């Protein structure tokens, strides 16, 4: 609470001149300028005081008409006790926008407001007709924060801040290459970072991070890393969870083990179709790798070579071209996307017409056959004899008579999930 007092005199010059001056929250100093035999003050709130200079604490904000009585007569002075309310957001995330609000009473409309942080002004606004104000500003520290309203300062407030943890695994993820955990907290004084590292499910390290922490890359492995903040005063606890892997630079059909399992997990995370994460590099894994290579514009080998691994670590899930729920087929990339509410839920390796005759456009499923229909497995027809169907051979290039071939294992799944009238978009 902050006070300001103003004075208006109404007596003749022979009378001592009264004035009121704010010195502390709700405390006003009254002064009589001039000579008199006695000074009696009526502060306007039922309290009185004697003397040429007196202090009085008002119990509530407002406008008060104080009266000075001397042997020369009476004079009045107006004292305005302003109350400034101010509040910072109780909790905030580092760098996020937080709401700062308050009011001045008695109300002053259009008064300039500055929200002050440790480094100076972080936001400006003006009071409304009722004296209130509200403004958003990015929060980068716990405070102290205060408001300056019409030149008056509020009491201070602080924020419980959740710091930002910047953590990542740096390296190729290949066996023998360097792999490091790099972590930092913002702001830097928010606390101390520690890390717990699990390698292939077993705890491999628990302790401080420092500037960087080297992870073992001597053999294939999967890593789970929890970076945790022991917060300093005024900050909230926070943690980040990371996953990574160390794999052999080349995996192909017939390979088995943890490296294959890591590859499969990453493909599934990116929404490439796989029936299981089993650690066996079989046909379905080759087909999922082919789909990824097609989407990313890599050579279509179906092998987890070094170039493919590096792209896997940095890639994001593919994006749909059209909104809604439907099937999309890209002839240029030779992939099918299962799209649910505008997001790709599965990316499938396909082969379209060898002569380029798979029809471009927007079609709808009009006929479905359970099981075999001639040589087509679980076909879904979308135009005349053109269908999306399973087939034993799905090469990395266009090879069909015009249909969209998909791997045998996924054809029943697509058949079950997509009914009559479902849209099928085919584009280059």
ABEGO torsion letter per residue (X at the ends): XBBBBBBBBABBAABBBBBBBBABBGBBBBBBBEBBABBBBBAGAGBBBBEABBBBBBABBEBBBBBBBBAAEBBBBBBBBBBBBBBBBABBBBGBBBBBBEBBOBBBBGBBBBBBBAAEBABBBBBBAAGBBBBBBBBABAOBBBBBBGGBBBBBBBBBBBBBBBBBBBEAGBBGBBBBBBBBBOBAAAEBBBBBBBBGGBBABBEBAEABBBBBAABBBBBBBBBBBBBBBGBBBBBBBBBBBBBBABBBBGBBEAAAAAAAAAAAAAGBBBABBAGBBBAAAAAAAAAAAAAAGBBBAGBBBAAAAAAAAABBBBBBABBEBBBBBBAAAGBBBBBBGGBBABBBBBBBBAAGABBBEBBBBABBBBEBBEABBGBBBABEABBBBBBABBBABBABAGBBBBBAAAAAAAAAABBBGBBBBBBX
